[in-house]
Amino acid sequence: MKKVLIINASVRNERSYSRKLSQLFVDNWKSKYPQDMVSYREVGTDIIPGIDESWIAGAFIKPADRSEASERALSLSNELVNELKEHDIYVIATPMYNWSIPSGLKAYIDQIMRFNKTWKFRSGVPDGDYVGLLENKKMFILSSRGDTGYGENEKNGHMNFQTTYLKFIFGIMGIEDMTIFSLDNEEFGGEIFEKSKNEIFETISSIE
């Protein structure tokens, strides 16, 4: 049995296409793997607090040296990191906001980017050689975007700080098996968006 974690990042509910993508993913996955467990982590409509000085003070020292304040500051982070470690497959469903990711998803990433928990330095000293500690995990990134052409070497590729960032940051945490599905052209609507929807819905429905 696999454990699947759905991470929804949109601040919208019924009008969110990234949520439609994650629901389509879950429906397809459950139809093929009914024994698997699916959990949800809401980072779009639930507030994920940003890190602060107490968080930083506690995250980069040995647990035995932490103050009571830093222990409290890390409590949610510990919960989120443990949740990641307990699951096998991650599904991030996120819209593109201002060519990047929603602030809630960024706050979530700040909480889980934990030294000696999700990453470390290979040599043990800050030398830029990172080693990810989330091993043998698989990730699906389901993105929704208003325009198109955000792929590598495409017309808007230089403005894609959404999926490129997510690939980079979760790669540092050790996730090598990543698949990206993007629903584009939302701002155009009409026939061009319907075509995009049909294509991406069909693709997600075929995930094995």
PyMOL commands that place a pseudoatom at each C-alpha (Angstrom):
pseudoatom trace, name=CA, resn=MET, resi=1, chain=A, elem=C, hetatm=0, pos=[0.000, 0.000, 0.000]
pseudoatom trace, name=CA, resn=LYS, resi=2, chain=A, elem=C, hetatm=0, pos=[1.268, 3.462, -0.953]
pseudoatom trace, name=CA, resn=LYS, resi=3, chain=A, elem=C, hetatm=0, pos=[0.513, 6.677, 0.896]
pseudoatom trace, name=CA, resn=VAL, resi=4, chain=A, elem=C, hetatm=0, pos=[-0.344, 9.669, -1.296]
pseudoatom trace, name=CA, resn=LEU, resi=5, chain=A, elem=C, hetatm=0, pos=[-0.183, 13.248, -0.010]
pseudoatom trace, name=CA, resn=ILE, resi=6, chain=A, elem=C, hetatm=0, pos=[-2.204, 15.886, -1.883]
pseudoatom trace, name=CA, resn=ILE, resi=7, chain=A, elem=C, hetatm=0, pos=[-0.959, 19.437, -1.318]
pseudoatom trace, name=CA, resn=ASN, resi=8, chain=A, elem=C, hetatm=0, pos=[-3.460, 22.049, -2.531]
pseudoatom trace, name=CA, resn=ALA, resi=9, chain=A, elem=C, hetatm=0, pos=[-2.082, 25.580, -2.856]
pseudoatom trace, name=CA, resn=SER, resi=10, chain=A, elem=C, hetatm=0, pos=[-4.814, 27.654, -4.495]
pseudoatom trace, name=CA, resn=VAL, resi=11, chain=A, elem=C, hetatm=0, pos=[-6.570, 30.355, -2.475]
pseudoatom trace, name=CA, resn=ARG, resi=12, chain=A, elem=C, hetatm=0, pos=[-9.693, 29.631, -4.501]
pseudoatom trace, name=CA, resn=ASN, resi=13, chain=A, elem=C, hetatm=0, pos=[-12.096, 26.754, -3.930]
pseudoatom trace, name=CA, resn=GLU, resi=14, chain=A, elem=C, hetatm=0, pos=[-14.773, 25.907, -6.514]
pseudoatom trace, name=CA, resn=ARG, resi=15, chain=A, elem=C, hetatm=0, pos=[-13.204, 28.193, -9.123]
pseudoatom trace, name=CA, resn=SER, resi=16, chain=A, elem=C, hetatm=0, pos=[-9.744, 26.677, -8.728]
pseudoatom trace, name=CA, resn=TYR, resi=17, chain=A, elem=C, hetatm=0, pos=[-8.537, 24.643, -11.678]
pseudoatom trace, name=CA, resn=SER, resi=18, chain=A, elem=C, hetatm=0, pos=[-5.519, 23.322, -9.809]
pseudoatom trace, name=CA, resn=ARG, resi=19, chain=A, elem=C, hetatm=0, pos=[-7.957, 21.782, -7.305]
pseudoatom trace, name=CA, resn=LYS, resi=20, chain=A, elem=C, hetatm=0, pos=[-9.884, 20.243, -10.197]
pseudoatom trace, name=CA, resn=LEU, resi=21, chain=A, elem=C, hetatm=0, pos=[-6.617, 18.712, -11.364]
pseudoatom trace, name=CA, resn=SER, resi=22, chain=A, elem=C, hetatm=0, pos=[-5.825, 17.252, -7.941]
pseudoatom trace, name=CA, resn=GLN, resi=23, chain=A, elem=C, hetatm=0, pos=[-9.341, 15.844, -7.601]
pseudoatom trace, name=CA, resn=LEU, resi=24, chain=A, elem=C, hetatm=0, pos=[-9.054, 14.282, -11.048]
pseudoatom trace, name=CA, resn=PHE, resi=25, chain=A, elem=C, hetatm=0, pos=[-5.718, 12.790, -9.987]
pseudoatom trace, name=CA, resn=VAL, resi=26, chain=A, elem=C, hetatm=0, pos=[-7.243, 11.314, -6.820]
pseudoatom trace, name=CA, resn=ASP, resi=27, chain=A, elem=C, hetatm=0, pos=[-10.240, 9.870, -8.662]
pseudoatom trace, name=CA, resn=ASN, resi=28, chain=A, elem=C, hetatm=0, pos=[-7.975, 8.264, -11.244]
pseudoatom trace, name=CA, resn=TRP, resi=29, chain=A, elem=C, hetatm=0, pos=[-5.498, 6.985, -8.666]
pseudoatom trace, name=CA, resn=LYS, resi=30, chain=A, elem=C, hetatm=0, pos=[-8.157, 5.475, -6.413]
pseudoatom trace, name=CA, resn=SER, resi=31, chain=A, elem=C, hetatm=0, pos=[-9.769, 3.709, -9.357]
pseudoatom trace, name=CA, resn=LYS, resi=32, chain=A, elem=C, hetatm=0, pos=[-6.450, 2.014, -10.134]
pseudoatom trace, name=CA, resn=TYR, resi=33, chain=A, elem=C, hetatm=0, pos=[-5.025, 1.631, -6.632]
pseudoatom trace, name=CA, resn=PRO, resi=34, chain=A, elem=C, hetatm=0, pos=[-8.012, 1.410, -4.258]
pseudoatom trace, name=CA, resn=GLN, resi=35, chain=A, elem=C, hetatm=0, pos=[-5.841, 0.070, -1.453]
pseudoatom trace, name=CA, resn=ASP, resi=36, chain=A, elem=C, hetatm=0, pos=[-3.670, 3.209, -1.349]
pseudoatom trace, name=CA, resn=MET, resi=37, chain=A, elem=C, hetatm=0, pos=[-4.252, 5.853, 1.314]
pseudoatom trace, name=CA, resn=VAL, resi=38, chain=A, elem=C, hetatm=0, pos=[-4.783, 9.485, 0.284]
pseudoatom trace, name=CA, resn=SER, resi=39, chain=A, elem=C, hetatm=0, pos=[-4.179, 12.386, 2.693]
pseudoatom trace, name=CA, resn=TYR, resi=40, chain=A, elem=C, hetatm=0, pos=[-4.569, 16.120, 2.180]
pseudoatom trace, name=CA, resn=ARG, resi=41, chain=A, elem=C, hetatm=0, pos=[-2.494, 19.092, 3.260]
pseudoatom trace, name=CA, resn=GLU, resi=42, chain=A, elem=C, hetatm=0, pos=[-4.129, 22.475, 2.666]
pseudoatom trace, name=CA, resn=VAL, resi=43, chain=A, elem=C, hetatm=0, pos=[-1.675, 25.335, 2.183]
pseudoatom trace, name=CA, resn=GLY, resi=44, chain=A, elem=C, hetatm=0, pos=[-3.886, 27.642, 0.112]
pseudoatom trace, name=CA, resn=THR, resi=45, chain=A, elem=C, hetatm=0, pos=[-6.960, 28.349, 2.231]
pseudoatom trace, name=CA, resn=ASP, resi=46, chain=A, elem=C, hetatm=0, pos=[-5.388, 27.366, 5.575]
pseudoatom trace, name=CA, resn=ILE, resi=47, chain=A, elem=C, hetatm=0, pos=[-2.711, 29.710, 6.862]
pseudoatom trace, name=CA, resn=ILE, resi=48, chain=A, elem=C, hetatm=0, pos=[0.814, 28.324, 7.029]
pseudoatom trace, name=CA, resn=PRO, resi=49, chain=A, elem=C, hetatm=0, pos=[2.801, 30.733, 9.213]
pseudoatom trace, name=CA, resn=GLY, resi=50, chain=A, elem=C, hetatm=0, pos=[6.063, 32.085, 7.949]
pseudoatom trace, name=CA, resn=ILE, resi=51, chain=A, elem=C, hetatm=0, pos=[9.305, 31.271, 9.681]
pseudoatom trace, name=CA, resn=ASP, resi=52, chain=A, elem=C, hetatm=0, pos=[10.683, 33.747, 12.204]
pseudoatom trace, name=CA, resn=GLU, resi=53, chain=A, elem=C, hetatm=0, pos=[13.787, 34.311, 14.311]
pseudoatom trace, name=CA, resn=SER, resi=54, chain=A, elem=C, hetatm=0, pos=[12.863, 31.624, 16.855]
pseudoatom trace, name=CA, resn=TRP, resi=55, chain=A, elem=C, hetatm=0, pos=[12.324, 29.135, 14.032]
pseudoatom trace, name=CA, resn=ILE, resi=56, chain=A, elem=C, hetatm=0, pos=[15.731, 29.858, 12.525]
pseudoatom trace, name=CA, resn=ALA, resi=57, chain=A, elem=C, hetatm=0, pos=[17.409, 29.769, 15.925]
pseudoatom trace, name=CA, resn=GLY, resi=58, chain=A, elem=C, hetatm=0, pos=[16.012, 26.306, 16.597]
pseudoatom trace, name=CA, resn=ALA, resi=59, chain=A, elem=C, hetatm=0, pos=[16.320, 24.770, 13.144]
pseudoatom trace, name=CA, resn=PHE, resi=60, chain=A, elem=C, hetatm=0, pos=[20.076, 25.093, 12.857]
pseudoatom trace, name=CA, resn=ILE, resi=61, chain=A, elem=C, hetatm=0, pos=[21.168, 23.869, 16.280]
pseudoatom trace, name=CA, resn=LYS, resi=62, chain=A, elem=C, hetatm=0, pos=[21.102, 20.511, 18.009]
pseudoatom trace, name=CA, resn=PRO, resi=63, chain=A, elem=C, hetatm=0, pos=[17.703, 19.597, 19.500]
pseudoatom trace, name=CA, resn=ALA, resi=64, chain=A, elem=C, hetatm=0, pos=[19.245, 19.417, 22.983]
pseudoatom trace, name=CA, resn=ASP, resi=65, chain=A, elem=C, hetatm=0, pos=[20.299, 23.061, 22.731]
pseudoatom trace, name=CA, resn=ARG, resi=66, chain=A, elem=C, hetatm=0, pos=[16.916, 24.453, 21.714]
pseudoatom trace, name=CA, resn=SER, resi=67, chain=A, elem=C, hetatm=0, pos=[15.004, 26.848, 23.909]
pseudoatom trace, name=CA, resn=GLU, resi=68, chain=A, elem=C, hetatm=0, pos=[11.355, 26.382, 24.770]
pseudoatom trace, name=CA, resn=ALA, resi=69, chain=A, elem=C, hetatm=0, pos=[10.492, 29.182, 22.347]
pseudoatom trace, name=CA, resn=SER, resi=70, chain=A, elem=C, hetatm=0, pos=[12.343, 27.588, 19.450]
pseudoatom trace, name=CA, resn=GLU, resi=71, chain=A, elem=C, hetatm=0, pos=[10.757, 24.202, 20.193]
pseudoatom trace, name=CA, resn=ARG, resi=72, chain=A, elem=C, hetatm=0, pos=[7.331, 25.821, 19.955]
pseudoatom trace, name=CA, resn=ALA, resi=73, chain=A, elem=C, hetatm=0, pos=[8.320, 27.598, 16.749]
pseudoatom trace, name=CA, resn=LEU, resi=74, chain=A, elem=C, hetatm=0, pos=[9.313, 24.291, 15.167]
pseudoatom trace, name=CA, resn=SER, resi=75, chain=A, elem=C, hetatm=0, pos=[6.253, 22.287, 16.200]
pseudoatom trace, name=CA, resn=LEU, resi=76, chain=A, elem=C, hetatm=0, pos=[4.329, 22.757, 12.939]
pseudoatom trace, name=CA, resn=SER, resi=77, chain=A, elem=C, hetatm=0, pos=[7.489, 22.251, 10.910]
pseudoatom trace, name=CA, resn=ASN, resi=78, chain=A, elem=C, hetatm=0, pos=[8.126, 18.953, 12.673]
pseudoatom trace, name=CA, resn=GLU, resi=79, chain=A, elem=C, hetatm=0, pos=[4.568, 17.858, 11.940]
pseudoatom trace, name=CA, resn=LEU, resi=80, chain=A, elem=C, hetatm=0, pos=[4.878, 18.746, 8.250]
pseudoatom trace, name=CA, resn=VAL, resi=81, chain=A, elem=C, hetatm=0, pos=[8.276, 17.054, 7.861]
pseudoatom trace, name=CA, resn=ASN, resi=82, chain=A, elem=C, hetatm=0, pos=[7.054, 13.878, 9.567]
pseudoatom trace, name=CA, resn=GLU, resi=83, chain=A, elem=C, hetatm=0, pos=[4.028, 13.905, 7.280]
pseudoatom trace, name=CA, resn=LEU, resi=84, chain=A, elem=C, hetatm=0, pos=[6.286, 14.032, 4.233]
pseudoatom trace, name=CA, resn=LYS, resi=85, chain=A, elem=C, hetatm=0, pos=[8.435, 11.187, 5.485]
pseudoatom trace, name=CA, resn=GLU, resi=86, chain=A, elem=C, hetatm=0, pos=[5.373, 9.024, 6.145]
pseudoatom trace, name=CA, resn=HIS, resi=87, chain=A, elem=C, hetatm=0, pos=[4.093, 9.359, 2.562]
pseudoatom trace, name=CA, resn=ASP, resi=88, chain=A, elem=C, hetatm=0, pos=[5.430, 7.814, -0.621]
pseudoatom trace, name=CA, resn=ILE, resi=89, chain=A, elem=C, hetatm=0, pos=[3.891, 10.014, -3.315]
pseudoatom trace, name=CA, resn=TYR, resi=90, chain=A, elem=C, hetatm=0, pos=[3.414, 13.777, -3.283]
pseudoatom trace, name=CA, resn=VAL, resi=91, chain=A, elem=C, hetatm=0, pos=[0.980, 15.697, -5.476]
pseudoatom trace, name=CA, resn=ILE, resi=92, chain=A, elem=C, hetatm=0, pos=[1.381, 19.471, -5.496]
pseudoatom trace, name=CA, resn=ALA, resi=93, chain=A, elem=C, hetatm=0, pos=[-1.563, 21.243, -7.118]
pseudoatom trace, name=CA, resn=THR, resi=94, chain=A, elem=C, hetatm=0, pos=[-0.746, 24.900, -7.587]
pseudoatom trace, name=CA, resn=PRO, resi=95, chain=A, elem=C, hetatm=0, pos=[-1.734, 27.853, -9.722]
pseudoatom trace, name=CA, resn=MET, resi=96, chain=A, elem=C, hetatm=0, pos=[0.837, 30.260, -11.097]
pseudoatom trace, name=CA, resn=TYR, resi=97, chain=A, elem=C, hetatm=0, pos=[0.598, 33.593, -9.281]
pseudoatom trace, name=CA, resn=ASN, resi=98, chain=A, elem=C, hetatm=0, pos=[2.690, 36.407, -10.734]
pseudoatom trace, name=CA, resn=TRP, resi=99, chain=A, elem=C, hetatm=0, pos=[4.849, 33.844, -12.582]
pseudoatom trace, name=CA, resn=SER, resi=100, chain=A, elem=C, hetatm=0, pos=[5.614, 32.059, -9.320]
pseudoatom trace, name=CA, resn=ILE, resi=101, chain=A, elem=C, hetatm=0, pos=[3.830, 30.097, -6.587]
pseudoatom trace, name=CA, resn=PRO, resi=102, chain=A, elem=C, hetatm=0, pos=[1.217, 31.215, -4.027]
pseudoatom trace, name=CA, resn=SER, resi=103, chain=A, elem=C, hetatm=0, pos=[2.550, 32.648, -0.778]
pseudoatom trace, name=CA, resn=GLY, resi=104, chain=A, elem=C, hetatm=0, pos=[1.005, 29.787, 1.213]
pseudoatom trace, name=CA, resn=LEU, resi=105, chain=A, elem=C, hetatm=0, pos=[3.003, 27.232, -0.745]
pseudoatom trace, name=CA, resn=LYS, resi=106, chain=A, elem=C, hetatm=0, pos=[6.183, 29.248, -0.246]
pseudoatom trace, name=CA, resn=ALA, resi=107, chain=A, elem=C, hetatm=0, pos=[5.523, 29.374, 3.509]
pseudoatom trace, name=CA, resn=TYR, resi=108, chain=A, elem=C, hetatm=0, pos=[4.972, 25.596, 3.470]
pseudoatom trace, name=CA, resn=ILE, resi=109, chain=A, elem=C, hetatm=0, pos=[8.280, 25.044, 1.681]
pseudoatom trace, name=CA, resn=ASP, resi=110, chain=A, elem=C, hetatm=0, pos=[10.073, 27.257, 4.198]
pseudoatom trace, name=CA, resn=GLN, resi=111, chain=A, elem=C, hetatm=0, pos=[8.644, 25.095, 6.985]
pseudoatom trace, name=CA, resn=ILE, resi=112, chain=A, elem=C, hetatm=0, pos=[9.782, 21.791, 5.449]
pseudoatom trace, name=CA, resn=MET, resi=113, chain=A, elem=C, hetatm=0, pos=[13.214, 22.890, 4.185]
pseudoatom trace, name=CA, resn=ARG, resi=114, chain=A, elem=C, hetatm=0, pos=[14.858, 21.558, 7.340]
pseudoatom trace, name=CA, resn=PHE, resi=115, chain=A, elem=C, hetatm=0, pos=[18.573, 21.089, 7.896]
pseudoatom trace, name=CA, resn=ASN, resi=116, chain=A, elem=C, hetatm=0, pos=[19.393, 17.472, 8.800]
pseudoatom trace, name=CA, resn=LYS, resi=117, chain=A, elem=C, hetatm=0, pos=[15.751, 16.485, 8.310]
pseudoatom trace, name=CA, resn=THR, resi=118, chain=A, elem=C, hetatm=0, pos=[14.982, 17.000, 4.616]
pseudoatom trace, name=CA, resn=TRP, resi=119, chain=A, elem=C, hetatm=0, pos=[18.486, 18.015, 3.478]
pseudoatom trace, name=CA, resn=LYS, resi=120, chain=A, elem=C, hetatm=0, pos=[22.069, 18.277, 4.698]
pseudoatom trace, name=CA, resn=PHE, resi=121, chain=A, elem=C, hetatm=0, pos=[25.528, 19.253, 3.501]
pseudoatom trace, name=CA, resn=ARG, resi=122, chain=A, elem=C, hetatm=0, pos=[27.418, 16.236, 2.213]
pseudoatom trace, name=CA, resn=SER, resi=123, chain=A, elem=C, hetatm=0, pos=[30.620, 17.235, 4.019]
pseudoatom trace, name=CA, resn=GLY, resi=124, chain=A, elem=C, hetatm=0, pos=[28.824, 18.464, 7.137]
pseudoatom trace, name=CA, resn=VAL, resi=125, chain=A, elem=C, hetatm=0, pos=[29.880, 22.070, 6.548]
pseudoatom trace, name=CA, resn=PRO, resi=126, chain=A, elem=C, hetatm=0, pos=[28.198, 24.789, 4.440]
pseudoatom trace, name=CA, resn=ASP, resi=127, chain=A, elem=C, hetatm=0, pos=[29.841, 24.208, 1.076]
pseudoatom trace, name=CA, resn=GLY, resi=128, chain=A, elem=C, hetatm=0, pos=[26.883, 24.259, -1.315]
pseudoatom trace, name=CA, resn=ASP, resi=129, chain=A, elem=C, hetatm=0, pos=[26.952, 20.472, -1.822]
pseudoatom trace, name=CA, resn=TYR, resi=130, chain=A, elem=C, hetatm=0, pos=[23.462, 19.488, -0.747]
pseudoatom trace, name=CA, resn=VAL, resi=131, chain=A, elem=C, hetatm=0, pos=[22.173, 15.989, -0.085]
pseudoatom trace, name=CA, resn=GLY, resi=132, chain=A, elem=C, hetatm=0, pos=[18.439, 15.345, -0.033]
pseudoatom trace, name=CA, resn=LEU, resi=133, chain=A, elem=C, hetatm=0, pos=[17.022, 13.198, 2.754]
pseudoatom trace, name=CA, resn=LEU, resi=134, chain=A, elem=C, hetatm=0, pos=[13.591, 12.449, 1.270]
pseudoatom trace, name=CA, resn=GLU, resi=135, chain=A, elem=C, hetatm=0, pos=[14.546, 9.205, -0.433]
pseudoatom trace, name=CA, resn=ASN, resi=136, chain=A, elem=C, hetatm=0, pos=[12.540, 6.965, -2.757]
pseudoatom trace, name=CA, resn=LYS, resi=137, chain=A, elem=C, hetatm=0, pos=[9.703, 9.442, -3.117]
pseudoatom trace, name=CA, resn=LYS, resi=138, chain=A, elem=C, hetatm=0, pos=[7.712, 10.331, -6.225]
pseudoatom trace, name=CA, resn=MET, resi=139, chain=A, elem=C, hetatm=0, pos=[6.195, 13.739, -6.979]
pseudoatom trace, name=CA, resn=PHE, resi=140, chain=A, elem=C, hetatm=0, pos=[3.534, 14.972, -9.365]
pseudoatom trace, name=CA, resn=ILE, resi=141, chain=A, elem=C, hetatm=0, pos=[3.256, 18.721, -9.929]
pseudoatom trace, name=CA, resn=LEU, resi=142, chain=A, elem=C, hetatm=0, pos=[-0.148, 19.813, -11.244]
pseudoatom trace, name=CA, resn=SER, resi=143, chain=A, elem=C, hetatm=0, pos=[0.036, 23.436, -12.306]
pseudoatom trace, name=CA, resn=SER, resi=144, chain=A, elem=C, hetatm=0, pos=[-2.563, 25.810, -13.713]
pseudoatom trace, name=CA, resn=ARG, resi=145, chain=A, elem=C, hetatm=0, pos=[-1.460, 28.924, -15.592]
pseudoatom trace, name=CA, resn=GLY, resi=146, chain=A, elem=C, hetatm=0, pos=[-3.133, 31.783, -17.378]
pseudoatom trace, name=CA, resn=ASP, resi=147, chain=A, elem=C, hetatm=0, pos=[-0.857, 31.840, -20.420]
pseudoatom trace, name=CA, resn=THR, resi=148, chain=A, elem=C, hetatm=0, pos=[1.144, 29.220, -22.284]
pseudoatom trace, name=CA, resn=GLY, resi=149, chain=A, elem=C, hetatm=0, pos=[4.698, 28.637, -23.478]
pseudoatom trace, name=CA, resn=TYR, resi=150, chain=A, elem=C, hetatm=0, pos=[6.329, 28.237, -20.056]
pseudoatom trace, name=CA, resn=GLY, resi=151, chain=A, elem=C, hetatm=0, pos=[8.379, 25.179, -20.960]
pseudoatom trace, name=CA, resn=GLU, resi=152, chain=A, elem=C, hetatm=0, pos=[12.121, 25.180, -21.422]
pseudoatom trace, name=CA, resn=ASN, resi=153, chain=A, elem=C, hetatm=0, pos=[13.141, 27.162, -24.528]
pseudoatom trace, name=CA, resn=GLU, resi=154, chain=A, elem=C, hetatm=0, pos=[9.550, 28.310, -25.070]
pseudoatom trace, name=CA, resn=LYS, resi=155, chain=A, elem=C, hetatm=0, pos=[8.487, 31.945, -25.361]
pseudoatom trace, name=CA, resn=ASN, resi=156, chain=A, elem=C, hetatm=0, pos=[7.638, 32.405, -21.667]
pseudoatom trace, name=CA, resn=GLY, resi=157, chain=A, elem=C, hetatm=0, pos=[10.114, 29.904, -20.260]
pseudoatom trace, name=CA, resn=HIS, resi=158, chain=A, elem=C, hetatm=0, pos=[12.265, 32.673, -18.773]
pseudoatom trace, name=CA, resn=MET, resi=159, chain=A, elem=C, hetatm=0, pos=[9.273, 33.791, -16.679]
pseudoatom trace, name=CA, resn=ASN, resi=160, chain=A, elem=C, hetatm=0, pos=[8.460, 30.391, -15.210]
pseudoatom trace, name=CA, resn=PHE, resi=161, chain=A, elem=C, hetatm=0, pos=[9.364, 30.652, -11.534]
pseudoatom trace, name=CA, resn=GLN, resi=162, chain=A, elem=C, hetatm=0, pos=[6.637, 28.168, -10.659]
pseudoatom trace, name=CA, resn=THR, resi=163, chain=A, elem=C, hetatm=0, pos=[7.463, 24.637, -11.793]
pseudoatom trace, name=CA, resn=THR, resi=164, chain=A, elem=C, hetatm=0, pos=[11.179, 25.392, -12.274]
pseudoatom trace, name=CA, resn=TYR, resi=165, chain=A, elem=C, hetatm=0, pos=[11.419, 26.497, -8.639]
pseudoatom trace, name=CA, resn=LEU, resi=166, chain=A, elem=C, hetatm=0, pos=[9.450, 23.510, -7.365]
pseudoatom trace, name=CA, resn=LYS, resi=167, chain=A, elem=C, hetatm=0, pos=[11.667, 21.091, -9.288]
pseudoatom trace, name=CA, resn=PHE, resi=168, chain=A, elem=C, hetatm=0, pos=[14.782, 22.750, -7.910]
pseudoatom trace, name=CA, resn=ILE, resi=169, chain=A, elem=C, hetatm=0, pos=[13.770, 23.038, -4.261]
pseudoatom trace, name=CA, resn=PHE, resi=170, chain=A, elem=C, hetatm=0, pos=[12.276, 19.544, -3.932]
pseudoatom trace, name=CA, resn=GLY, resi=171, chain=A, elem=C, hetatm=0, pos=[15.223, 18.171, -5.868]
pseudoatom trace, name=CA, resn=ILE, resi=172, chain=A, elem=C, hetatm=0, pos=[17.507, 19.524, -3.153]
pseudoatom trace, name=CA, resn=MET, resi=173, chain=A, elem=C, hetatm=0, pos=[15.360, 17.662, -0.643]
pseudoatom trace, name=CA, resn=GLY, resi=174, chain=A, elem=C, hetatm=0, pos=[16.058, 14.435, -2.517]
pseudoatom trace, name=CA, resn=ILE, resi=175, chain=A, elem=C, hetatm=0, pos=[13.096, 13.940, -4.851]
pseudoatom trace, name=CA, resn=GLU, resi=176, chain=A, elem=C, hetatm=0, pos=[14.386, 12.810, -8.228]
pseudoatom trace, name=CA, resn=ASP, resi=177, chain=A, elem=C, hetatm=0, pos=[11.242, 11.233, -9.678]
pseudoatom trace, name=CA, resn=MET, resi=178, chain=A, elem=C, hetatm=0, pos=[9.072, 14.193, -10.711]
pseudoatom trace, name=CA, resn=THR, resi=179, chain=A, elem=C, hetatm=0, pos=[6.338, 14.517, -13.324]
pseudoatom trace, name=CA, resn=ILE, resi=180, chain=A, elem=C, hetatm=0, pos=[4.779, 17.856, -14.273]
pseudoatom trace, name=CA, resn=PHE, resi=181, chain=A, elem=C, hetatm=0, pos=[1.358, 18.407, -15.819]
pseudoatom trace, name=CA, resn=SER, resi=182, chain=A, elem=C, hetatm=0, pos=[0.317, 21.950, -16.677]
pseudoatom trace, name=CA, resn=LEU, resi=183, chain=A, elem=C, hetatm=0, pos=[-3.079, 23.323, -17.576]
pseudoatom trace, name=CA, resn=ASP, resi=184, chain=A, elem=C, hetatm=0, pos=[-2.397, 26.473, -19.609]
pseudoatom trace, name=CA, resn=ASN, resi=185, chain=A, elem=C, hetatm=0, pos=[-4.397, 29.256, -21.274]
pseudoatom trace, name=CA, resn=GLU, resi=186, chain=A, elem=C, hetatm=0, pos=[-6.878, 29.826, -18.428]
pseudoatom trace, name=CA, resn=GLU, resi=187, chain=A, elem=C, hetatm=0, pos=[-6.932, 33.597, -18.956]
pseudoatom trace, name=CA, resn=PHE, resi=188, chain=A, elem=C, hetatm=0, pos=[-7.931, 33.180, -22.597]
pseudoatom trace, name=CA, resn=GLY, resi=189, chain=A, elem=C, hetatm=0, pos=[-10.962, 31.001, -21.950]
pseudoatom trace, name=CA, resn=GLY, resi=190, chain=A, elem=C, hetatm=0, pos=[-13.095, 29.850, -24.842]
pseudoatom trace, name=CA, resn=GLU, resi=191, chain=A, elem=C, hetatm=0, pos=[-12.046, 27.193, -27.316]
pseudoatom trace, name=CA, resn=ILE, resi=192, chain=A, elem=C, hetatm=0, pos=[-8.307, 27.442, -26.654]
pseudoatom trace, name=CA, resn=PHE, resi=193, chain=A, elem=C, hetatm=0, pos=[-8.774, 26.811, -22.935]
pseudoatom trace, name=CA, resn=GLU, resi=194, chain=A, elem=C, hetatm=0, pos=[-11.256, 23.999, -23.528]
pseudoatom trace, name=CA, resn=LYS, resi=195, chain=A, elem=C, hetatm=0, pos=[-8.680, 22.343, -25.750]
pseudoatom trace, name=CA, resn=SER, resi=196, chain=A, elem=C, hetatm=0, pos=[-6.052, 22.676, -22.993]
pseudoatom trace, name=CA, resn=LYS, resi=197, chain=A, elem=C, hetatm=0, pos=[-8.454, 21.251, -20.413]
pseudoatom trace, name=CA, resn=ASN, resi=198, chain=A, elem=C, hetatm=0, pos=[-9.386, 18.266, -22.534]
pseudoatom trace, name=CA, resn=GLU, resi=199, chain=A, elem=C, hetatm=0, pos=[-5.739, 17.452, -23.210]
pseudoatom trace, name=CA, resn=ILE, resi=200, chain=A, elem=C, hetatm=0, pos=[-4.547, 17.712, -19.610]
pseudoatom trace, name=CA, resn=PHE, resi=201, chain=A, elem=C, hetatm=0, pos=[-7.606, 15.954, -18.175]
pseudoatom trace, name=CA, resn=GLU, resi=202, chain=A, elem=C, hetatm=0, pos=[-7.034, 13.056, -20.563]
pseudoatom trace, name=CA, resn=THR, resi=203, chain=A, elem=C, hetatm=0, pos=[-3.340, 12.935, -19.654]
pseudoatom trace, name=CA, resn=ILE, resi=204, chain=A, elem=C, hetatm=0, pos=[-3.977, 12.870, -15.890]
pseudoatom trace, name=CA, resn=SER, resi=205, chain=A, elem=C, hetatm=0, pos=[-6.665, 10.231, -16.330]
pseudoatom trace, name=CA, resn=SER, resi=206, chain=A, elem=C, hetatm=0, pos=[-4.090, 7.981, -17.975]
pseudoatom trace, name=CA, resn=ILE, resi=207, chain=A, elem=C, hetatm=0, pos=[-1.536, 8.138, -15.133]
pseudoatom trace, name=CA, resn=GLU, resi=208, chain=A, elem=C, hetatm=0, pos=[-0.498, 4.679, -14.017]
for i in range(1, 208): cmd.bond("trace and resi %d" % i, "trace and resi %d" % (i + 1))
show_as sticks, trace
zoom trace
